[in-house]
């Protein structure tokens, strides 16, 4: 990069996996993804890149500069862990080169796999990094559990308070008064360009934006740092179709020209942590985005559905005057965004739960009943008595926001995920029902064809339950297995042989 900045910088990027198998490389992918929070799942189609870049004057180099990057590539969005790891490895690597990396790779190969809910001690280069992998059952918004098992770890471990959470307050400082608008734009999956002075600011802002919907998963594409060399450059800058649902972070002023047809552009300056409130950027009309030295601002014609939360902004401003630590300010901000997202999503959760068939409708000898379809108008009717106004003080056009949300990839992603979980729950309940049933009585008046059919169906269910890791007790699966054996045993020998051969 032609960056003028001397010294060390760190940033992240995200790239699409091209071609090849999209199957899970890891046997434990299904298991990890089931236990991990949705926002920390392994992705099958994208990689994350974490970069440590050094640029210093060096007369022994032909170009007069030492310029090198160490890049760590992973499917996991553990930005804090991997950037902290690079802070340990990169400076050593720039000194000692390959042998150092080989030693580090050997150590990392010995690390245990990330298991949600566990605290891991990860040794590297004489340091032990200690970090807890969040789990789906953690209470949202609770602070990470203090880490105890420091049993005689010498030297004392480097404890990371979080594997992935950014300093939200620092990232959002220049746009605090627009946090409501940014949350809505993210919720609706709108195309946003972040124009920043450096890859660091660019990637932090994009990651902060995508994290502000937690615990809801942001289902659109995002590129924390995007350059004209990226293979999607043509795809994103074409004028022949509407911009894709994506948040893209850039530093090259050239993008002001090529992306000025995008509906929302956030231009930020250098992020500074200073005692006084950084200048808040203004909302401006997109038409103003002509010149290359565009002033910081949010260039959009978007009108928010909900009103601003004045009390939050006042509390954060007071915090700045009182020099409140950044992590406290970040926690306030994170809690506010969490409560906002929960207020929005709880009515949807209530409604979708009502589409699940009643337990008594699940009988052992019939296929489980279907989940009823999601009808947007029926959902809208529930909002009068059970809408977000019960949990959220914000006034505004909530109904309009839901209508727009239904058209976004985030709704689609949320609905598919919930539908899949409910379908698996039904399968599990069905297996439990089969276990409770009296198979011998059922078989009395059945023909061989019906019985063989049942054996094949039960077998298929058993295989599916194991492959998909359905939420079923192991003893239930074993009982179904025994049932199958019992039924086969009651059949004539020639049929038994055929079924065993299957």
ZATORDO-503541 format. One record per atom (N, C-alpha, C): residue in three letters; x, z, y. Coordinates in steps of 0.05 Angstrom, whole numbers, plus 5000, padded with zeros to 4 digits. Each point is the difference from the previous one (the first is absolute). Example, Ala and Ser with C-alpha at 12.3 -4.5 7.8 and 13.67 -1.06 7.14 Angstrom:
ZATORDO-503541
ALA526451564886
ALA498250005024
ALA501850005024
SER499349865021
SER501650015024
SER498550145022
This chain:
ZATORDO-503541
UNK501750004976
UNK498350005024
UNK501850005024
UNK498949905022
UNK501649985025
UNK499550255016
UNK499750234986
UNK499250235015
UNK502550105016
UNK499550075025
UNK502250095017
UNK500850284993
UNK498250154987
UNK500550284995
UNK502550054983
UNK501850165009
UNK502350084984
UNK499450264986
UNK501350044977
UNK499650254986
UNK498349964975
UNK498650214991
UNK498549994975
UNK497049995006
UNK498549834986
UNK497150005003
UNK498849994972
UNK497650124998
UNK498550004975
UNK497249895005
UNK499049844982
UNK497349895002
UNK499049924973
UNK497549914998
UNK499049924974
UNK498649735003
UNK499749864977
UNK498449765000
UNK498449994974
UNK498349804997
UNK498449984975
UNK499849714994
UNK500449934975
UNK499949714994
UNK498349954975
UNK498949764999
UNK498349914979
UNK501749934976
UNK499150074976
UNK501549914976
UNK499249714995
UNK502149834997
UNK499349724995
UNK499849974970
UNK498249824991
UNK499749924972
UNK500650214979
UNK500549904976
UNK500850194978
UNK497850184992
UNK500750174981
UNK497950184988
UNK499250215020
UNK497550055003
UNK499050215017
UNK499350254984
UNK500749994974
UNK499350234983
UNK501750245009
UNK499050234993
UNK501550245007
UNK502750004985
UNK502150045015
UNK502750024987
UNK500250264987
UNK498550195009
UNK500350284991
UNK497750064981
UNK500750124977
UNK497950084981
UNK498250205014
UNK501150175017
UNK498550225011
UNK498549935025
UNK499949745007
UNK498749925025
UNK497150095001
UNK498649944978
UNK497150085000
UNK499850305003
UNK501750154987
UNK499850295001
UNK500750105028
UNK502249905011
UNK500950085026
UNK497849945021
UNK498949764999
UNK498049925020
UNK497550154997
UNK499350104976
UNK497650164996
UNK500350275013
UNK502450115000
UNK500450275010
UNK500850015029
UNK501249775010
UNK501050005027
UNK497849965020
UNK500350095025
UNK498049945021
UNK499949695003
UNK497749895007
UNK499749715002
UNK502149885019
UNK500750155021
UNK501949895020
UNK502850004990
UNK500650124977
UNK502850014990
UNK500349854973
UNK498049844993
UNK500249864975
UNK502149795000
UNK501049944976
UNK501949784997
UNK498449745004
UNK501249825015
UNK498649745004
UNK501049804980
UNK498349824991
UNK500949814980
UNK501049745013
UNK499249965025
UNK500649735011
UNK501950025024
UNK500950245008
UNK501850035023
UNK502350194994
UNK502249955014
UNK502350184999
UNK500350125028
UNK501150245002
UNK500950115025
UNK503049985002
UNK501049945024
UNK502950005004
UNK500650225021
UNK502050164994
UNK500950215018
UNK502949945008
UNK500549995026
UNK502549885010
UNK501650215016
UNK502650004995
UNK501850155017
UNK502149795010
UNK500049955026
UNK501649785012
UNK502150125019
UNK502549924997
UNK502150095018
UNK501349765014
UNK500250045027
UNK501349795016
UNK501950145019
UNK502749964995
UNK501950135018
UNK502349805006
UNK501350045023
UNK502349835007
UNK502250044979
UNK501249784991
UNK502150024981
UNK501849755003
UNK502450045012
UNK501749775007
UNK501149874975
UNK500050144977
UNK501149874976
UNK498149794988
UNK497550015009
UNK498049804990
UNK500249755016
UNK499449774987
UNK500249755014
UNK498149995024
UNK497650114997
UNK498149995022
UNK500450225020
UNK501950184995
UNK500450225019
UNK498250244995
UNK498349984979
UNK498150214994
UNK499950054971
UNK499550254993
UNK499350074972
UNK496950005000
UNK498849844983
UNK497149984998
UNK499250014971
UNK498650214991
UNK499350014972
UNK497450164998
UNK498449924980
UNK497550154993
UNK500250094971
UNK499050244995
UNK499450084973
UNK497050014997
UNK498949864981
UNK497149984997
UNK499150114973
UNK498150185000
UNK498950114975
UNK497249874997
UNK499549894976
UNK497549864995
UNK498450164979
UNK497550055006
UNK498350164981
UNK497149915002
UNK498550064979
UNK497149965002
UNK498650245012
UNK501550215005
UNK498850255009
UNK500250035030
UNK497950095014
UNK500150035029
UNK501150275009
UNK502150094987
UNK501250275007
UNK501949975023
UNK499149945023
UNK501849935023
UNK502050235006
UNK499150255000
UNK501850225007
UNK502250044979
UNK499150004975
UNK502050044978
UNK502149785001
UNK499149755002
UNK502049794997
UNK501749975025
UNK498950065024
UNK501649995024
UNK502050235000
UNK499250234990
UNK501950234999
UNK502249944980
UNK499349874978
UNK501949924980
UNK502149815012
UNK499049815015
UNK501849815013
UNK501950135020
UNK499050215014
UNK501850155019
UNK502350124985
UNK499650084975
UNK502250114984
UNK501949784990
UNK498849794989
UNK501649794986
UNK501449815020
UNK498549895019
UNK501049785016
UNK502750055013
UNK500350235015
UNK502650045014
UNK502350004980
UNK499650124976
UNK502150014979
UNK500549714991
UNK497949864995
UNK500249724990
UNK501649835020
UNK499550035026
UNK501449835019
UNK503050065000
UNK500750254992
UNK502850074997
UNK501249904974
UNK498650064978
UNK501249974974
UNK499049764984
UNK497949875010
UNK498949764987
UNK499150044971
UNK500249784984
UNK498650004974
UNK500350244982
UNK502550104995
UNK500250224981
UNK498150235007
UNK499650055026
UNK498250225008
UNK497249944991
UNK499149755003
UNK497249924992
UNK499650034970
UNK502149934986
UNK499850024970
UNK499550294992
UNK501550185012
UNK499750284994
UNK497250095007
UNK499049925024
UNK497450085009
UNK497849904980
UNK500349744992
UNK498049894982
UNK499950154973
UNK502450084991
UNK500050164975
UNK498550265004
UNK500350135023
UNK498550255005
UNK497049955001
UNK499349795015
UNK497149945003
UNK498749934974
UNK501549874982
UNK498949934974
UNK499250254984
UNK501350235006
UNK499350254986
UNK497650145012
UNK499149915023
UNK497850155013
UNK497549994983
UNK498450225000
UNK497549994985
UNK498049825014
UNK498049894986
UNK498049845013
UNK498350175019
UNK498949875021
UNK498350165019
UNK497450074987
UNK499550264997
UNK497550094988
UNK498450145021
UNK497649895007
UNK498450135021
UNK499550304994
UNK500450165022
UNK499650294997
UNK502650154993
UNK502149854993
UNK502550144992
UNK502050005023
UNK501750215000
UNK502250015019
UNK502549924985
UNK501449805010
UNK502349894987
UNK502650075014
UNK502150064984
UNK502750035011
UNK501549754994
UNK500949865020
UNK501349744996
UNK502950015009
UNK501950024981
UNK502850025008
UNK501249735008
UNK501450005022
UNK501549755008
UNK502350085018
UNK502449904993
UNK502450045016
UNK500450305009
UNK499750174981
UNK500650295005
UNK497850145015
UNK497849865005
UNK497750135014
UNK497749994980
UNK498250205002
UNK497549994984
UNK497749975020
UNK498649774998
UNK497749965017
UNK497650124986
UNK498650185013
UNK497650124987
UNK497549905014
UNK498149904984
UNK497649895013
UNK497750034981
UNK497650045011
UNK497650014983
UNK498549745001
UNK499249904977
UNK498449754998
UNK497150085004
UNK498649905021
UNK497250085004
UNK498349914977
UNK497750144997
UNK498249934978
UNK497249955011
UNK498449864985
UNK497349935009
UNK498350255003
UNK500750214986
UNK498350245001
UNK500850195022
UNK502249945015
UNK500750175023
UNK497749995020
UNK499650245013
UNK497950005020
UNK501049835023
UNK498449815010
UNK500949835022
UNK500550185024
UNK502249955015
UNK500550155024
UNK501450264996
UNK500350094974
UNK501450254996
UNK502949945003
UNK501550205009
UNK502949955004
UNK501250014972
UNK502349854997
UNK501249994973
UNK500850284991
UNK499850054974
UNK500650264989
UNK502950075006
UNK500550245008
UNK502850085005
UNK501449994973
UNK502549915000
UNK501349954975
UNK501850234992
UNK499350114976
UNK501350254992
UNK502549964983
UNK499749814980
UNK502050004979
UNK502849935011
UNK501150185017
UNK502749955011
UNK501950154982
UNK499150064975
UNK501650184982
UNK503049915001
UNK501650165013
UNK502949975000
UNK500949715004
UNK498549845015
UNK501049735005
UNK502250035021
UNK502449934992
UNK502250015019
UNK501349725002
UNK500549895022
UNK499250105027
UNK497050015002
UNK499050145021
UNK497150015004
UNK498949725002
UNK497749954988
UNK498949725000
UNK499249915028
UNK499949745003
UNK499049885024
UNK497049974995
UNK498350175012
UNK497250004994
UNK498549825020
UNK498749804990
UNK498449825017
UNK497250115002
UNK499050055024
UNK497250115003
UNK497949814989
UNK500649745001
UNK498049804990
UNK501549764991
UNK498949874979
UNK501449774988
UNK499549755017
UNK497850015016
UNK499149745013
UNK498950045028
UNK499450255009
UNK498650025026
UNK501949965024
UNK499249835019
UNK501649965024
UNK499350215021
UNK501750005020
UNK499450175024
UNK497949845016
UNK497450044993
UNK497949855012
UNK499950035030
UNK500550245009
UNK499850055029
UNK502149845015
UNK502449994989
UNK502149855014
UNK499349705000
UNK499049904977
UNK499349724998
UNK497749935020
UNK498050175002
UNK497649935015
UNK500250105029
UNK502250125008
UNK500150115028
UNK499149815022
UNK500949755000
UNK499249835023
UNK497149914998
UNK498650044977
UNK497349904997
UNK498050224994
UNK500750255006
UNK498350224993
UNK497149975009
UNK499749905025
UNK497349995011
UNK498449774987
UNK501349834984
UNK498649784986
UNK499850044970
UNK500550254991
UNK500250054971
UNK497349924986
UNK497850055014
UNK497449934990
UNK499749704994
UNK500949845020
UNK499949714997
UNK501749914977
UNK502550114998
UNK501849914979
UNK498950074973
UNK498850244998
UNK498850084974
UNK497849814992
UNK498349925019
UNK497849814994
UNK501249734992
UNK502049905014
UNK501149744993
UNK501250014972
UNK501250224993
UNK501250024972
UNK497750024980
UNK498050165006
UNK497750034981
UNK498749734994
UNK499849835021
UNK498749744997
UNK501949784990
UNK502550074996
UNK502049814990
UNK500549775019
UNK499950065026
UNK500449795020
UNK503049905001
UNK500449755007
UNK502849905002
UNK501350125025
UNK502350144997
UNK501450125022
UNK502949925000
UNK501149945023
UNK502949965003
UNK501150245015
UNK502150124990
UNK501550215014
UNK502649875010
UNK500349995027
UNK502549895011
UNK501750235010
UNK502450024988
UNK501550245005
UNK502949925009
UNK501450195012
UNK502749945009
UNK502150004978
UNK499350124977
UNK502050024978
UNK498650014973
UNK501449924978
UNK498850014974
UNK499050284993
UNK501550215009
UNK499350274995
UNK497250075011
UNK499749945026
UNK497450065013
UNK497849834988
UNK500649754994
UNK498049824988
UNK499150114973
UNK501850074983
UNK499250084973
UNK498650285000
UNK501050185018
UNK498750265001
UNK497149985010
UNK499649835021
UNK497349975011
UNK498149884979
UNK500949794986
UNK498349884980
UNK499350194978
UNK502050164990
UNK499550194979
UNK498250225010
UNK500350095025
UNK498350205011
UNK497149905001
UNK499649755008
UNK497349895002
UNK498849994972
UNK501549904980
UNK498749974974
UNK499550274987
UNK501450215009
UNK499550264988
UNK497750155013
UNK498949895021
UNK498150175015
UNK497149994988
UNK499749854978
UNK497350004987
UNK499950204976
UNK502350124993
UNK500050184976
UNK497750205002
UNK498750064978
UNK500549934973
UNK498949724991
UNK498949865019
UNK499049734993
UNK502449814998
UNK500049824981
UNK502349834997
UNK499749765019
UNK502249945014
UNK500049765017
UNK500549764981
UNK498149824997
UNK500149804980
UNK501049725010
UNK500749995025
UNK500949745010
UNK503149994998
UNK501149775007
UNK502949964999
UNK501250135025
UNK502550084998
UNK501450105024
UNK502949944997
UNK501349945022
UNK502949945001
UNK501350175021
UNK501350224992
UNK501250185020
UNK502149865018
UNK501449804989
UNK501949855016
UNK500049714990
UNK499249815017
UNK499649734992
UNK501749825018
UNK501449804988
UNK501749835017
UNK499249714995
UNK501249825016
UNK499349724997
UNK501149884974
UNK501750164986
UNK501149904975
UNK498350074976
UNK497950175004
UNK498350074978
UNK498549764990
UNK499649994973
UNK498849764989
UNK497049965009
UNK498850225009
UNK497249965009
UNK499849925030
UNK502249955012
UNK500049945029
UNK498049785007
UNK500049784986
UNK498249785006
UNK497150084996
UNK499650144978
UNK497350094992
UNK498750185023
UNK501750175011
UNK498950195020
UNK499849895028
UNK501649795006
UNK500149905027
UNK498249755004
UNK498949904978
UNK498449765003
UNK497550055017
UNK499349795016
UNK497650035017
UNK497649884987
UNK500349884977
UNK497749854989
UNK498050194987
UNK500950244993
UNK498050194989
UNK500250275014
UNK498050164996
UNK500050275012
UNK502450164990
UNK501150185016
UNK502350164991
UNK499150174976
UNK501950054981
UNK499350154976
UNK499550305007
UNK498850154981
UNK499650295004
UNK502750134995
UNK501550055020
UNK502750114996
UNK501050135025
UNK501750214997
UNK501450115022
UNK502849914998
UNK501149875020
UNK502749904998
UNK501750105024
UNK502350114993
UNK501850115020
UNK502349805006
UNK500549945025
UNK502049805007
UNK501750105024
UNK502449895003
UNK501650075023
UNK500849755017
UNK499749774988
UNK500949755013
UNK498049915021
UNK500749985025
UNK498149925021
UNK498749734994
UNK501349844984
UNK498949744992
UNK497250034989
UNK499450234987
UNK497450044988
UNK497850025021
UNK500750075024
UNK497950025021
UNK498749725002
UNK501649795000
UNK498949735001
UNK498549934974
UNK501350044977
UNK498849904975
UNK497650174991
UNK499750255009
UNK497850164990
UNK498050075022
UNK500149855022
UNK498150085022
UNK497149944994
UNK499549864978
UNK497249954993
UNK498950244983
UNK501750194993
UNK499050234985
UNK498350185018
UNK498050134989
UNK498150155017
UNK501050265012
UNK502050134986
UNK500850265010
UNK503150014999
UNK501250055024
UNK502950025001
UNK500850265013
UNK501650154986
UNK500950265011
UNK503049975007
UNK500650025026
UNK502849975009
UNK501050285006
UNK502150104986
UNK501050275006
UNK502949985010
UNK500750215016
UNK502850015009
UNK501650184980
UNK502450085008
UNK501650194983
UNK498550264998
UNK500050114975
UNK498750264997
UNK501950225009
UNK499150175018
UNK501850225009
UNK498650264995
UNK501550204993
UNK498950274998
UNK500850145025
UNK498250025020
UNK500850145024
UNK498050215006
UNK500750185018
UNK498250225006
UNK497349925011
UNK500149795017
UNK497549925013
UNK498649784984
UNK497549965006
UNK498549804985
UNK501149725006
UNK500649854979
UNK500949725005
UNK497749855013
UNK500849805015
UNK498049835013
UNK498049894979
UNK497550045004
UNK498049904981
UNK499649705006
UNK500149844979
UNK499649715004
UNK497149955007
UNK499549795015
UNK497349935009
UNK498849794982
UNK497349995000
UNK498749784985
UNK499749775019
UNK501049764992
UNK499949775018
UNK498749764986
UNK499149815015
UNK498949764989
UNK502149834987
UNK499349874978
UNK502049844986
UNK501149775017
UNK498449915019
UNK500949785017
UNK502550075016
UNK500450265003
UNK502350095016
UNK502649974985
UNK499849954974
UNK502450004983
UNK501549735002
UNK500849935024
UNK501249735003
UNK503150025000
UNK501050205015
UNK502949995006
UNK501550144978
UNK502649934998
UNK501750114979
UNK500750295006
UNK499850085025
UNK500750285006
UNK497450165003
UNK498249944982
UNK497450145000
UNK500450315001
UNK498450135017
UNK500150295002
UNK498850134976
UNK500950244992
UNK498750144978
UNK497050025005
UNK498549984979
UNK497050025003
UNK498749914974
UNK497350054999
UNK498549904978
UNK498449765011
UNK500649774990
UNK498749755010
UNK497849934981
UNK497550055008
UNK497749954983
UNK497550005016
UNK497949884988
UNK497450025014
UNK498150174983
UNK501250154981
UNK498350174982
UNK498750235015
UNK497550054994
UNK498650235012
UNK499550194976
UNK500850255004
UNK499750194978
UNK497050074995
UNK499450064975
UNK497250084993
UNK499650295007
UNK502150174997
UNK499850285005
UNK501350085026
UNK499150225012
UNK501250095025
UNK502750144995
UNK501650015021
UNK502650144997
UNK499650294995
UNK501950124985
UNK499950294996
UNK501850135021
UNK498650085022
UNK501550115023
UNK501450264993
UNK498750174983
UNK501150264994
UNK502749974985
UNK500149814982
UNK502549964985
UNK502349935019
UNK499449815018
UNK502149915019
UNK500950235017
UNK498050165010
UNK500750235017
UNK501950204984
UNK499350054975
UNK501650184984
UNK502949904997
UNK500249744995
UNK502749894996
UNK501650005026
UNK498649955023
UNK501450005026
UNK500950295006
UNK498350194994
UNK500750285005
UNK502550074983
UNK500049894975
UNK502350054982
UNK502649895011
UNK499849785014
UNK502549885012
UNK500950185022
UNK498250105018
UNK500750175022
UNK501350264989
UNK498950104977
UNK501050254989
UNK502449964982
UNK501049754999
UNK502349934982
UNK499450094971
UNK497649954991
UNK499350064972
UNK501649814982
UNK501050114977
UNK501749824983
UNK498449764990
UNK501549784997
UNK498849754993
UNK498450014974
UNK501150164980
UNK498550014974
UNK497350135003
UNK499850195019
UNK497450135005
UNK498149805012
UNK501049845020
UNK498449805013
UNK499149794979
UNK501949924982
UNK499449814980
UNK497850104981
UNK500250264993
UNK498050124982
UNK497249995013
UNK499950065026
UNK497449985015
UNK498949724998
UNK501749815005
UNK499249725001
UNK499049914972
UNK501650084980
UNK499449924973
UNK497350124992
UNK499650265007
UNK497550124992
UNK497649875014
UNK500449935026
UNK497849865014
UNK499349744986
UNK502049844993
UNK499549744987
UNK498750044973
UNK501050204986
UNK498950064973
UNK497050075002
UNK499350175020
UNK497250095003
UNK498349765008
UNK501149835017
UNK498649765009
UNK499449824975
UNK502049954985
UNK499749824976
UNK498050134980
UNK500350264996
UNK498250144982
UNK497149985009
UNK499650055026
UNK497349985011
UNK498849724995
UNK501749805001
UNK499049734996
UNK499549944971
UNK501750114982
UNK499949924972
UNK498150184983
UNK499550255009
UNK498350184984
UNK497249884995
UNK498649895021
UNK497449884994
UNK500249774980
UNK502149855001
UNK500349784980
UNK500450124972
UNK501650214998
UNK500450134974
UNK497350114989
UNK498550135017
UNK497450114991
UNK498249784990
UNK499949785015
UNK498249784992
UNK500949884974
UNK502649954997
UNK500949864975
UNK499750184976
UNK500250275004
UNK499650184978
UNK497149994990
UNK498249935019
UNK497149994992
UNK499449754984
UNK501949814998
UNK499649764984
UNK500750034971
UNK501250234993
UNK500850054973
UNK497650074983
UNK499749884976
UNK497750074983
UNK500050294993
UNK497650114994
UNK499850284992
UNK501250044973
UNK501150244997
UNK501450064974
UNK498149974976
UNK497550075004
UNK498249994977
UNK499349714992
UNK500749815017
UNK499549724994
UNK502249884982
UNK502050174995
UNK502349904983
UNK499550084971
UNK499349804983
UNK499550074972
UNK502149874983
UNK500550124976
UNK502349914984
UNK499749714990
UNK497649914993
UNK499849754986
UNK499449765018
UNK499950055025
UNK499649775019
UNK502449985018
UNK500649765011
UNK502149985020
UNK499350185024
UNK502050125013
UNK499350185023
UNK498549845021
UNK498250135014
UNK498549865022
UNK501949925022
UNK499149805016
UNK501749895022
UNK499950185024
UNK502249995016
UNK499950135027
UNK498349825017
UNK498250125016
UNK498249845017
UNK501649875022
UNK499049775010
UNK501549855021
UNK500050165027
UNK502249955015
UNK500250125027
UNK498449835019
UNK497950125011
UNK498449845020
UNK500550115028
UNK501149835017
UNK500950105026
UNK497650115016
UNK497749874998
UNK497750105016
UNK499150274990
UNK500050044974
UNK499250274989
UNK502050215010
UNK502649935000
UNK502050195010
UNK499450075029
UNK499449795017
UNK499650055028
UNK497650205005
UNK498149984982
UNK497650185002
UNK500950294996
UNK502050054983
UNK500850284994
UNK501350135024
UNK500949835019
UNK501650115022
UNK498550185019
UNK497349955002
UNK498450165019
UNK500350304994
UNK499750074974
UNK500150294993
UNK502750094989
UNK501749814992
UNK502550094988
UNK502349835010
UNK500149955026
UNK502149825010
UNK502450165010
UNK501949865013
UNK502550135009
UNK499450215022
UNK497749995013
UNK499450195021
UNK500050294989
UNK499750034974
UNK499950274988
UNK502850135002
UNK502149844997
UNK502750124999
UNK501749925024
UNK499149825017
UNK501749905021
UNK498650025027
UNK501450105021
UNK498850035026
UNK500049735015
UNK501549814991
UNK500249755016
UNK497449855001
UNK499249925024
UNK497649845003
UNK500849715001
UNK498049834997
UNK500549715001
UNK498349854980
UNK500749754997
UNK498449824982
UNK501150004972
UNK499550224985
UNK501050024973
UNK498849784982
UNK497549935005
UNK498749794983
UNK501549745003
UNK500649935025
UNK501449755006
UNK502850004986
UNK501350245000
UNK502650024987
UNK499849954970
UNK497950124987
UNK499649954972
UNK499549714994
UNK498349875017
UNK499449724995
UNK502549835000
UNK501850055020
UNK502549855002
UNK501850074976
UNK500050264992
UNK501750094978
UNK499349854974
UNK497449954996
UNK499249864975
UNK501249734997
UNK500949885023
UNK501249734998
UNK503050014996
UNK501150254999
UNK503050025000
UNK501150034972
UNK502549924996
UNK501350044974
UNK500150304992
UNK500050185020
UNK500150284993
UNK497550104986
UNK497749895007
UNK497550074986
UNK500149894972
UNK500849754998
UNK500249874974
UNK501950164981
UNK502350085011
UNK501950154984
UNK498950274991
UNK498750145019
UNK498950264994
UNK497849974979
UNK498349805003
UNK497749974982
UNK501049944971
UNK501949824999
UNK501049924973
UNK501250244986
UNK501650165015
UNK501450234989
UNK497950204989
UNK497950065017
UNK498050194992
UNK498449894976
UNK499449745001
UNK498449894978
UNK501550024974
UNK502749955001
UNK501650014976
UNK500150294989
UNK500350195019
UNK500150284991
UNK497350084987
UNK497849915012
UNK497350074990
UNK499649874972
UNK500849754998
UNK499749864974
UNK501550154978
UNK502550095007
UNK501650154981
UNK498750274992
UNK498850125020
UNK498650264996
UNK497649954980
UNK498649785005
UNK497749944982
UNK501049954971
UNK502249854997
UNK501149964974
UNK500750264986
UNK501250185016
UNK500850264989
UNK497550164992
UNK498050005017
UNK497550154993
UNK498749884974
UNK500249744998
UNK498849864977
UNK501550094974
UNK502750015001
UNK501550094977
UNK499350294993
UNK499650175020
UNK499250284995
UNK497350004986
UNK498249835009
UNK497349994988
UNK500249914971
UNK501749814994
UNK500449914972
UNK500950234983
UNK501950165011
UNK501050234985
UNK497950204993
UNK498150035018
UNK497950204996
UNK497949904980
UNK500049744994
UNK497849884984
UNK500350054970
UNK497849974986
UNK500050034971
UNK500149724988
UNK502549924994
UNK500349724991
UNK498849954973
UNK500350204982
UNK499149964972
UNK497049955000
UNK498550155017
UNK497149965001
UNK499449725010
UNK501549925020
UNK499549735012
UNK500549784979
UNK502050044982
UNK500749794981
UNK497949964978
UNK498450214995
UNK498249994977
UNK498549744997
UNK498749915021
UNK498249764997
UNK501249755012
UNK502749995003
UNK501349775013
UNK501149814979
UNK500149745007
UNK501149804982
UNK503150015003
UNK501449884980
UNK502949995002
UNK500949865025
UNK498649795007
UNK500849855024
UNK500050185025
UNK497950165003
UNK499850185023
UNK502350214999
UNK500650094976
UNK502050214998
UNK502849895006
UNK500649764990
UNK502649875006
UNK500249955030
UNK497849915011
UNK499949955029
UNK500750265016
UNK498950224990
UNK500550265014
UNK503050074997
UNK501149964977
UNK502950064996
UNK501749845019
UNK499449745002
UNK501649835018
UNK499750095029
UNK497550075008
UNK499650095028
UNK501450265006
UNK499850194981
UNK501350265004
UNK503149965003
UNK501049834982
UNK502949955001
UNK500949905027
UNK498449805009
UNK500749885026
UNK499950215022
UNK498050184999
UNK499850215020
UNK502550184999
UNK500850074976
UNK502350184996
UNK502549875012
UNK500449754994
UNK502449865010
UNK500050005031
UNK497649945011
UNK499749985029
UNK500650275013
UNK498950214987
UNK500450275011
UNK502950075002
UNK501549924979
UNK502950075000
UNK501549825019
UNK499449745000
UNK501549825018
UNK499550065029
UNK497550065007
UNK499450055029
UNK500350295008
UNK501050164981
UNK500350295005
UNK497450115012
UNK497749954986
UNK497550105011
UNK500050315000
UNK498450115019
UNK499950305002
UNK498550124977
UNK501149984975
UNK498750114977
UNK501950204986
UNK498850214990
UNK501750204985
UNK501249884975
UNK502450074994
UNK501349904976
UNK498450064974
UNK498850244999
UNK498450074976
UNK497649814996
UNK498949925023
UNK497749814998
UNK500949744987
UNK502449905009
UNK501049754989
UNK500650034970
UNK501150244992
UNK500650044972
UNK497450014984
UNK497950125011
UNK497450024985
UNK498949724996
UNK500249835021
UNK498949734997
UNK501649854978
UNK502650054999
UNK501649884979
UNK499150084973
UNK499450264997
UNK499150114974
UNK497349874993
UNK498349985020
UNK497349874995
UNK500449734988
UNK501849845012
UNK500449734991
UNK500850014970
UNK501950184994
UNK500950024972
UNK497650074982
UNK498450195009
UNK497750094984
UNK498149774994
UNK499449845022
UNK498149784996
UNK501149794981
UNK502649945004
UNK501249804983
UNK499950094971
UNK500550264996
UNK500050124973
UNK497349974986
UNK497949975015
UNK497349994988
UNK499349714992
UNK501749815006
UNK499449724995
UNK501149924973
UNK499049774988
UNK501149904975
UNK503049935004
UNK501550004977
UNK502949985002
UNK501049745012
UNK498749784994
UNK500949745012
UNK499950015030
UNK497850125011
UNK499850025029
UNK502150195011
UNK500450224985
UNK502150205009
UNK502649855004
UNK500849844980
UNK502649875001
UNK500149825024
UNK497949855005
UNK500049825023
UNK500450165026
UNK498450225003
UNK500250155025
UNK502750145003
UNK501150104978
UNK502750125002
UNK502049795007
UNK499749764990
UNK501849795006
UNK499949935030
UNK497750025012
UNK499649955029
UNK501750205015
